[in-house]
């Protein structure tokens, strides 16, 4: 009698274990096959953009065409619809406290009718001086969320990013629509942007301005700037300014040859 009861209990335990294995396997398979949502793409792009990045390696390879620039990006606020607002600035690596380019980025999923994953739009800042070194400051010394939204100014460009095909080095890539966006700096009538997010949160950017005849009016000609992150750099990090001697002549050269100024 005892043997039959023991066998019965062992059989029941075996069935329970098999059931748990099957359920666990089903859940694991579901997680593996779960598709990435529209907002997941937006979050991945946001995380990749954030942090401190430099074009140091590229400047060493080709100093005649590329400068060692610092790009610093961090979260500024979030819109009611879930769109993420980022603040981004670029500066010469010797003078990070003096950015020559400042932007707000709004990151959100592409409209459902479009064949892309993430919409990345750049905007001018109403009072750019107030936002210098925004990411380097303690959070209680930054403009509040309401101020940030109020300071989003003229729309500059919109880039539609899509996941890169399997086997490519990039994760997401995209560009402005054909014809670009209006721009009048340095004789240009329109500008274009190409953007790619690579593995390890590397970012490639290529901004160029053209006149009515299609001649390039500003921007680097050889290819995109390649920004690589510093170790442990992320959206939530706090950064300290790098204290290096000024390089006024080089800064002026950058402004003359590279920078797209806000209208």
N, C-alpha and C positions, 0 to 999 in steps of 0.2 A: 504493500500500500504506500509505504513511504517512498519507495523507488518511483512509483508512478506519479506521486505528487511532485517529487523532485524533478522528474523528467518534464512534467507539465509546466513547472515554474521556469525551468531552463528554456523550454520551447517558447514560452511567452516573452521571456527576456530577449531571446533571439529575434523574435518578430519585432519587438520594440526597437532594438538596435538597428535592424534592417530599415524600419520605417524612418528612424532618425537620419540614417545615412542617405536614404532617398530624398527626404525633405531638405537636408543640408545640401546635397548635390544640386537639387532643383534651384535652391536659393542662390547658390554659388554661380550656377549657369545663368540665372537671371541677371545677376550683377555683372557678369562678364559680357552679356549680350545687351545690356541696357544701353540705349542710345544716348548720346550726349545731347542735352537740351539746348535750346537757343541761348538761354541765360548762362548755361555752363560755358559756352564759347566766349561769351562776354566776360565772364569771370577769369577765364584762362588768359585772355588777351590783357585784361587789366593787371593781373598779377605779373605778367611778363614785362609790361611797360614800366612798372614801378621799380624804384631803386636808383642807385647811382651807377652810371655807365660811362666808359671812356672810349675814345677812338685812338688810344695810345698805340696799339700794335700797328694799325693802318698808317699812322703818321710816321712811325719808324720805318715802315716798308717804302713809303712814297711821300717823303717830306715836301716835295715840290708841289704836290696837289692836295694834300690833306693835313689838317691841323689836329693836334691832340686836344679834343674838346671834351668837356664834361656835360653829360645830360643827366639831369636829376628830375625824377617824377614821383609824385606821391598822391594819395587820395585827398581830395578837397572836400567833397560832400557827395550826397546821393540825391537824385531827383525823386519826385513822388512816384514816377512810373518804374523806378528801379534802375534807371540809367546812372552810370557812375561818372562823376565829374573828377577829373584829374588835373593837377597843376603840373606843368612841365617847363623847365628852363634849360638853356644851354649857355655855357660860358667857356672861355679859354681856361685850360686846366690850372694855369698859374694864378688866375684871379676869379675863383668860383663865386666870390661875393659880388661880382659885377656881371650878371648875365646880360648877353646881348640879344637873346631871344626868349620870350616868355609866351606861354600859351595855356589855355584851358583845353583839355580834351574831354569830349563826351563819348562814352563807350556804351553801346547798347546793341541788341540783336538787330540784324537786318530785317527790314519789312518782309513779311511772309511771302509776298509776291515776287521778291527778288531772289536770284540764285547766288546768295552769299551768306556768310555766317555772322559777321560782326560789322557794324557801322562805326567808324572812327571819325569823328568830326572835330576840327580844331577851330578855336575861337580866339579873337583878340581879348585883351583884358582892359576893362574900363580905366583903371588906374594901376598901370603895371608897376609903378614905383612902390606902391603899397605891398606888392606881392613878392618883391625881391627876396630870395632866400627863404621862401615860404616853407619848404620842406625841412630846412635846417633848424627852424625855430621849434621850441616846445609848443605843443598843441594849444596851450592856453594863451599863446602869444600870436596865434594866427587869426585872420579874419574868420568870423563865425559863418556857419553854413548859409544863413540868410544873406549875409553880405556877399559870399561867393556867388550865389545864384544871381544876385543883383548886379554883380560886376562882370558877368558874361556879356561880352560886347559883340562886335561884328563877326559874322561867320566867315571863315577863311577858306577851308577846304573840307571835303568829305571823302574818305577812302573806304571802299567796300572790301573787306577781307574775307577770304575763303580758306578753308583747310587745304593744306598742300597735299598733293597726291602722294601716296605711299612710295617711299624710296627717295623722296626729295629731302634736301637738308633742312628745309624750312618747315615750320608748323602752320603758319598762316601767312598769306601774302595778298596784296591787292594794290590798287592804284585809284587815282581820281578818274572820273568818267572822261570819255573822249572830249577834247576841247578844254579840259581843266576848269579853272575858276578865274574870274577877273583879277588882275593884278597890274599895277601901274608903276612899280618901282624900277628904277634904272632903265626906263624905256620899254619895259615889258607891257604887254596887253593882257596876258593870261599866264597862269602858272600850273604846273602839274606836280604831283607827288606820287612816289612809289614807296611802298612800305612792306617790310617783311619781318616776321618774328621767327627766330631760329631756336634751335635747342639751347638749353642753358640760359634762357632769357636774353639772348643776344638780339639786338634790334638793328636793322638796316633801314636807313632813310635816304631818299633822293628827291630833293626839291629843286625845281628849275623854273625859270621864267623865260617867256618867248615873246617876240614882237609879232606884228601882223604878218610878216613874211616868213615866220617860222624860225628866225634866227634866235639863238639862245642869248638872253640878255643878262642873266645872272644864274648862279648855281654852279656847282662842280660838274665838270663834263665827263670825267673818267669813269664814274660809277658811284654807287651809294656810299654814304658814310656808314661805317661798321662800328656800332657801339657795343662794347662787351662789359658785363657787370663786374663790380668789385665783389670779393667774397662776402657772403652773408648779407647782401644788399637786397632789401625788399620794401614793400609798401609801408610796413610798420616800423622800419628802422628809423632812428634819429641819426642825423649826419652832422658832423662838425666841419666847418669851413677849412679848406686846406690853405695854410699860410705860406704863400710863396711870393717872391718879389714880383712887382708889376712888370708887364710887357706891353707897354702902350703901343709901340710900333706894330707889333703883331696883332693886337686887338683891332687897330685901325685897318690893317690889311684884311682881316676877317670881315669887318663891316663892309669894306669896299667890294669884296669878291664873293662872299658867301651868304650873308644874312638877308633873309626876306623880312623886311620891316612891315609892321602893321600899317594899314592905310589910315 
